[in-house]
Amino acid sequence: MTRSAVIPGLHDRVSELFQAGTGTRRVSVREGYGLWASSYDSDPNPLLALEERELELLLPGTRHKDAIDLGCGTGRWMRKLLSRGVRSVVGVDLTPQMLARAAQDGRLGRRLVQGDCLALPFRSHGADVIVCSFTLGHVPDVVAAAHEIARVARPEAEVFISDLHPEAQANGWRCAFRCEGRSFEIGGHPHARAHVHETFRSAGFRLRRSLDAFIGEPERHIFVRGGKDAWFEAAKTVPAVAVEHFILDARPGARVRGNRRRPLHCAC
Ligand SMILES: C[S@@+](CC[C@H](N)C(=O)[O-])C[C@H]1O[C@@H](n2cnc3c(N)ncnc32)[C@H](O)[C@@H]1O
């Protein structure tokens, strides 16, 4: 596959997205997800499907755990965390339209906050599980993000980060979608995997697992449904999603007395 190959990115109905000169408009995170919000959940998306089946296997038992979903979007992982029995979950996202979609689910309404991963509106040392799904690649400063995640995490908290795989990006896969017949690409900040690992280590985490996830048979029907079955075999050959699992070291002094068993709450 070459850089100009036409392959599905975060959307399976794209046809011309990765070819030059087709009128794809590059947009900011807020504008892009503002436009995408209304169809984000209904657009068949092989990358989200792949990520779900891989990440669900890694998530710990979540009972009695307080969780944060960073870049929660329409609340996909919040719903999953709730169904796994977390004691509390809050979601933070930059884009009001994505949060508005999430809020349509009555279980999520009071658990959502608009905010930036780089300045989380949460108290320190309150979360046992943190999911950051397809979001870090939009964050310009991974060092600041890692330190902010470390701040809100409890010692031994588990952090799961997924993103479009760097190799897929190198092959031309993009965070792209169509809206009202027009093609859009949302700008990103690809971070080298080694840099992410090193940065999180410096912020106090140890790497538990780093996983390359490949499109497989479970995603075939999504390609077929989008009329893109011809791409399926090629798409299977590129690692599509990168998943990192970090654990925050239990550092002396990291625990905040009295915080450990109180549910997480928004500071806003
Ligand atoms: C691809 S969507 C992922 C949504 C959700 N995590 C999921 O996997 O379905 C990326 C989300 O990250 C949000 N986002 C991007 N940069 C952010 C930042 N710096 N702080 C908070 N949210 C951000 C966007 O608004 C968008 O909703």
The ligand as a MOL file (V3000), in Angstrom:
LIG
                    3D

  0  0  0     0  0            999 V3000
M  V30 BEGIN CTAB
M  V30 COUNTS 27 29 0 0 0
M  V30 BEGIN ATOM
M  V30 1 C -11.8540 10.1090 17.5080 0
M  V30 2 S -12.7760 10.9290 18.7500 0 CHG=1
M  V30 3 C -12.7820 9.6540 19.9760 0
M  V30 4 C -13.9840 9.7010 20.8610 0
M  V30 5 C -14.0830 8.5140 21.7980 0
M  V30 6 N -12.9370 8.4320 22.6670 0
M  V30 7 C -14.2110 7.2550 20.9950 0
M  V30 8 O -13.2110 6.5480 20.8670 0
M  V30 9 O -15.2740 6.9800 20.4650 0 CHG=-1
M  V30 10 C -11.5730 12.0490 19.4630 0
M  V30 11 C -12.1820 12.9330 20.5300 0
M  V30 12 O -11.1200 13.6100 21.2040 0
M  V30 13 C -11.5510 14.9050 21.5130 0
M  V30 14 N -10.3570 15.7150 21.7520 0
M  V30 15 C -9.3750 16.0130 20.8860 0
M  V30 16 N -8.4170 16.7320 21.5010 0
M  V30 17 C -8.7960 16.8680 22.7980 0
M  V30 18 C -8.2290 17.4980 23.9360 0
M  V30 19 N -7.0540 18.1570 23.8670 0
M  V30 20 N -8.8860 17.4440 25.1020 0
M  V30 21 C -10.0870 16.7980 25.1890 0
M  V30 22 N -10.6770 16.1890 24.1370 0
M  V30 23 C -10.0430 16.2180 22.9550 0
M  V30 24 C -12.3730 15.3200 20.3010 0
M  V30 25 O -13.2390 16.3890 20.5830 0
M  V30 26 C -13.1040 14.0180 19.9790 0
M  V30 27 O -14.3490 13.9450 20.6090 0
M  V30 END ATOM
M  V30 BEGIN BOND
M  V30 1 1 1 2
M  V30 2 1 2 3
M  V30 3 1 2 10
M  V30 4 1 3 4
M  V30 5 1 4 5
M  V30 6 1 5 6
M  V30 7 1 5 7
M  V30 8 2 7 8
M  V30 9 1 7 9
M  V30 10 1 10 11
M  V30 11 1 11 12
M  V30 12 1 11 26
M  V30 13 1 12 13
M  V30 14 1 13 14
M  V30 15 1 13 24
M  V30 16 1 14 15
M  V30 17 1 14 23
M  V30 18 2 15 16
M  V30 19 1 16 17
M  V30 20 1 17 18
M  V30 21 2 17 23
M  V30 22 1 18 19
M  V30 23 2 18 20
M  V30 24 1 20 21
M  V30 25 2 21 22
M  V30 26 1 22 23
M  V30 27 1 24 25
M  V30 28 1 24 26
M  V30 29 1 26 27
M  V30 END BOND
M  V30 END CTAB
M  END
